[in-house]
């Protein structure tokens, strides 16, 4: 009896490790190519083919949050003019 949503099986340990490895390689590429993310297209494709779609969305949001937090803590965050006026 399959109790998982939509009949989707949870990824195995091997599949999870492949997903995380692809994510880490992609993120490393993005960190090394901050000016030109297009250099990471192959790694992005690998990341997308290795991970469930919901995980990709989560990891993309997580990376955005971590980068924002990093800038904020370093004092590099500049609020927009609209934010400053309110």
C-alpha positions in Angstrom: 0.0 0.0 0.0 1.5 3.3 -1.1 0.8 6.1 1.4 3.1 8.7 -0.2 1.4 11.7 -1.9 0.5 11.2 -5.6 2.1 7.8 -5.5 5.6 9.3 -5.5 8.2 7.3 -3.6 10.6 9.1 -1.3 14.1 9.4 -2.8 16.5 6.6 -1.7 19.7 7.5 0.2 21.6 7.2 -3.0 19.2 9.5 -4.9 19.3 12.1 -2.0 23.1 12.0 -2.1 23.1 12.5 -5.9 20.8 15.4 -5.5 22.8 17.1 -2.7 26.0 16.5 -4.7 24.6 18.1 -7.8 23.3 21.0 -5.7 26.6 21.6 -4.1 28.5 21.5 -7.4 26.0 24.0 -8.9 26.2 26.3 -5.9 30.0 26.2 -6.0 29.9 27.2 -9.7 27.6 30.1 -8.9 29.9 31.3 -6.1 32.9 31.1 -8.5 31.0 32.8 -11.3 29.0 35.5 -9.6 29.2 37.8 -12.7 28.2 35.1 -15.2 25.8 32.4 -14.0 25.4 31.2 -17.6 28.7 29.3 -17.1 26.8 27.0 -14.7 24.0 25.9 -17.1 25.3 22.3 -17.3 25.5 22.0 -13.6 22.0 23.5 -13.3 20.7 20.8 -15.7 22.4 18.1 -13.6 20.9 19.6 -10.4 17.4 19.7 -12.0 17.7 16.1 -13.3 19.0 14.8 -9.9 16.4 16.3 -7.6 12.7 16.3 -7.1 11.1 19.6 -8.4 9.9 20.6 -4.9 13.5 20.2 -3.6 14.8 22.4 -6.4 12.3 25.2 -5.4 13.3 24.8 -1.8 17.0 24.9 -2.5 16.7 27.9 -4.8 14.8 29.8 -2.1 17.3 28.6 0.6 20.3 29.8 -1.5 18.6 33.3 -2.0 18.0 33.5 1.7 21.5 32.5 2.7 23.0 35.0 0.2 20.8 37.8 1.6 21.7 36.8 5.2 25.4 36.8 4.3 25.2 40.3 2.8 23.0 41.6 5.6 25.4 40.3 8.3 28.4 41.8 6.4 26.7 45.2 6.4 26.5 45.1 2.6 22.7 45.2 2.4 21.2 48.4 1.2 17.5 48.8 1.7 15.6 50.2 -1.4 14.6 53.8 -1.4 11.0 52.8 -1.1 11.8 50.9 2.1 13.7 53.8 3.6 10.8 56.2 2.9 8.2 54.2 4.7 
